[in-house]
């Protein structure tokens, strides 16, 4: 049975709750909060106050180790204000487990044959495509349309740079982009798929209408020129010349 440190009097203890995590780190909630291992004897007396820098590190370690139980107890808890304490040996063991986990993650991430490496590389490739789209939005004076095949080429080139075989499905890439980029929409024209933002749709329609109007005006001018040229060179005098049929 754990023996409480002399500095924690019985009168100050409101609730004592001991939880054993899968890393064998016991969380002892008292007043003050004590983070301690299941030790007995003099080891239980040698508690250290949690300082600001240590408190931040503990949270980082918990996230890396995916220690959900301990994270739930630390969430919205000011370890310094609650006078949290910890055993030095528990701190050392937890840090040792952290180093091993980080090393294993690094090996898995850098091994081109590992699933973690493939997943992380695919995420980086997708992030590269998102960066291209976001960077293009900086110019408000231009209407940007993305050709899906070009974005797919960027994605696949990123995979190749990380020595990853295979390529992304164009349809799956389009689905991911439409899901992750707010306001992005797609349109198919022939065999090509184009992506653009909803906010640019009005300008695209206006540009298309302007182009139609410009074309109509241009055709009208051409027709008038051709008509004037015809009347100037082909004036009818009431009779046809002998060579008119041949000229026609």
C-alpha positions in Angstrom: 0.0 0.0 0.0 1.3 3.5 -0.8 2.3 5.7 2.0 1.5 9.4 1.5 4.2 11.9 2.0 4.4 13.7 5.3 3.8 17.0 3.6 0.2 15.9 2.7 -1.9 15.9 5.8 -5.0 13.7 6.1 -7.2 16.7 6.6 -6.2 18.1 3.2 -7.1 15.0 1.3 -10.6 15.3 -0.3 -10.5 12.4 -2.8 -8.0 9.7 -3.4 -8.3 8.0 -6.8 -5.6 5.7 -8.1 -5.6 4.7 -11.8 -3.1 2.4 -13.4 -2.2 3.2 -17.0 -0.7 0.8 -19.5 2.7 2.5 -19.0 2.5 1.6 -15.3 2.3 5.2 -14.2 -0.1 5.7 -11.4 -2.1 9.0 -11.3 -3.0 9.8 -7.7 -5.5 12.5 -7.3 -5.4 14.2 -3.9 -5.1 17.7 -2.7 -2.6 18.5 -4.0 -2.5 16.4 -7.2 0.2 13.8 -7.1 1.6 12.0 -10.1 3.3 8.9 -8.7 4.3 5.3 -9.3 3.3 2.4 -7.1 6.3 2.7 -4.8 6.6 2.2 -1.1 8.9 3.2 1.6 11.2 6.2 1.4 10.8 6.5 -2.4 7.3 7.7 -1.9 8.6 10.6 0.2 10.9 12.0 -2.5 8.4 13.9 -4.5 9.2 16.8 -6.8 7.0 19.8 -7.6 5.8 20.1 -11.2 7.3 23.3 -12.6 6.1 25.1 -15.7 8.6 23.6 -18.1 8.1 20.1 -16.8 4.3 20.4 -17.0 4.5 21.3 -20.7 6.9 18.3 -21.4 4.6 15.9 -19.6 1.7 16.9 -21.9 4.0 16.5 -25.0 5.1 13.1 -23.9 1.5 11.9 -23.2 0.5 12.9 -26.8 3.5 11.1 -28.3 2.7 8.0 -26.3 -1.0 8.2 -27.0 -1.6 7.8 -23.3 -5.3 8.7 -23.5 -6.1 8.0 -19.8 -3.4 10.3 -18.5 -4.2 12.9 -21.1 -7.8 12.9 -20.0 -6.7 13.6 -16.4 -4.3 16.4 -17.5 -6.7 18.2 -19.8 -7.6 21.6 -18.5 -5.5 21.0 -15.4 -2.9 23.5 -14.3 -0.2 21.2 -12.8 1.6 24.1 -11.2 -1.5 25.7 -9.6 -2.7 22.4 -8.3 0.8 21.7 -6.8 1.2 18.5 -8.7 4.1 16.3 -7.7 5.9 13.4 -9.3 8.5 10.8 -8.4 11.9 11.2 -10.1 12.0 7.5 -11.0 8.5 7.7 -12.6 9.7 10.7 -14.6 12.8 8.8 -15.8 10.9 5.6 -16.8 8.3 7.6 -18.7 11.0 9.5 -20.6 12.8 6.2 -21.4 9.5 4.9 -22.8 9.1 8.1 -24.8 12.6 7.8 -26.4 11.9 4.2 -27.4 8.6 5.2 -29.0 10.1 8.1 -30.9 12.9 5.9 -32.2 10.4 3.2 -33.3 8.3 5.8 -35.0 11.3 7.3 -36.8 12.4 3.9 -38.1 8.9 3.1 -39.3 8.5 6.5 -41.0 11.8 6.4 -42.8 11.5 2.7 -43.9 10.1 3.0 -47.5 8.4 -0.4 -47.1 6.6 0.5 -43.9 2.9 1.4 -43.8 3.6 4.5 -41.7 6.1 5.8 -44.2 3.6 5.3 -47.1 0.8 7.0 -45.2 3.0 10.0 -44.1 4.3 10.4 -47.6 0.8 10.4 -49.1 -0.2 13.1 -46.6 2.8 15.2 -47.6 2.0 14.7 -51.3 -1.6 15.8 -50.6 -0.3 18.8 -48.6 1.8 19.8 -51.7 -1.3 19.9 -53.8 -3.2 21.9 -51.2 -0.3 24.4 -51.1 -0.5 24.9 -54.8 -4.2 25.7 -54.6 -3.8 28.0 -51.6 -0.9 29.9 -53.1 -2.8 30.6 -56.2 -5.6 32.4 -54.3 -3.2 35.2 -53.4 -3.8 36.9 -56.8 -7.4 38.3 -56.7 -7.1 39.8 -60.1 -6.9 36.4 -61.9 -9.5 33.7 -62.3 -7.8 30.5 -61.4 -8.9 27.2 -62.8 -7.0 24.0 -62.0 -6.7 21.1 -64.3 -7.2 17.9 -62.3 -4.7 16.0 -64.3 -2.0 18.7 -63.5 -2.8 18.4 -59.7 -2.6 14.6 -60.0 0.9 14.9 -61.6 2.1 17.1 -58.7 0.8 14.5 -56.3 2.5 11.6 -58.1 5.8 13.5 -58.5 5.8 14.0 -54.7 5.4 10.3 -54.2 8.2 9.5 -56.6 10.5 11.9 -54.7 10.0 9.8 -51.6 10.6 6.5 -53.5 7.0 5.4 -53.3 5.6 3.3 -56.1 2.1 3.7 -57.5 0.0 6.7 -58.2 -3.2 8.4 -57.0 -6.6 7.8 -58.5 -7.7 11.0 -60.2 -11.3 10.5 -59.0 -10.2 9.9 -55.4 -7.9 13.0 -55.5 -10.9 15.1 -56.8 -13.1 13.7 -54.0 -10.4 14.5 -51.3 -9.9 18.0 -52.7 -13.6 18.8 -52.8 -14.0 17.5 -49.2 -11.0 19.4 -47.8 -11.0 22.7 -49.7 -14.0 24.8 -48.8 -15.7 26.5 -51.8 -14.0 24.3 -54.4 -16.1 22.9 -57.2 -15.5 20.9 -60.3 -16.7 20.8 -63.9 -16.0 18.3 -66.6 -15.3 19.4 -70.2 -14.7 16.6 -72.6 -12.1 14.3 -71.0 -10.7 17.0 -68.7 -11.9 18.0 -65.2 -11.4 21.5 -64.0 -11.5 22.8 -60.4 -12.3 26.3 -59.4 -13.7 28.2 -56.5 -17.4 29.1 -56.2 -16.4 32.7 -55.6 -14.9 32.9 -59.1 -18.0 31.4 -60.8 -19.6 34.8 -61.4 -16.5 36.1 -63.0 -16.2 33.0 -65.2 -19.7 33.4 -66.4 -19.2 37.2 -67.0 -16.1 36.5 -68.9 -17.9 33.9 -71.0 -20.7 36.3 -71.8 -18.3 39.0 -72.6 -16.5 36.7 -75.0 -19.7 35.8 -76.7 -20.6 39.5 -77.0 -17.2 40.3 -78.4 -17.5 37.5 -80.9 -20.9 38.7 -82.0 -19.7 42.3 -82.5 -16.7 41.0 -84.4 -18.8 38.8 -86.7 -21.2 41.8 -87.3 -18.2 44.0 -88.4 -16.9 41.3 -90.7 -20.3 40.8 -92.2 -20.7 44.5 -92.9 -17.3 44.7 -94.4 -18.0 41.7 -96.7 -21.4 43.1 -97.7 -19.9 46.6 -98.5 -17.2 44.9 -100.5 -19.7 42.8 -102.4 -21.9 45.9 -103.3 -18.8 47.9 -104.3 -17.5 45.3 -106.7 -20.7 43.7 -107.8 -23.1 46.6 -108.6 -26.1 45.5 -110.7 -26.8 47.7 -113.8 -29.8 45.9 -115.1 -28.0 43.4 -117.2 -25.2 40.8 -116.8 -21.9 41.0 -118.4 -20.8 38.1 -120.6 -18.0 37.2 -118.1 -20.2 37.5 -115.0 -21.1 33.8 -115.0 -17.5 32.8 -115.3 -16.4 35.2 -112.6 -19.1 33.8 -110.2 
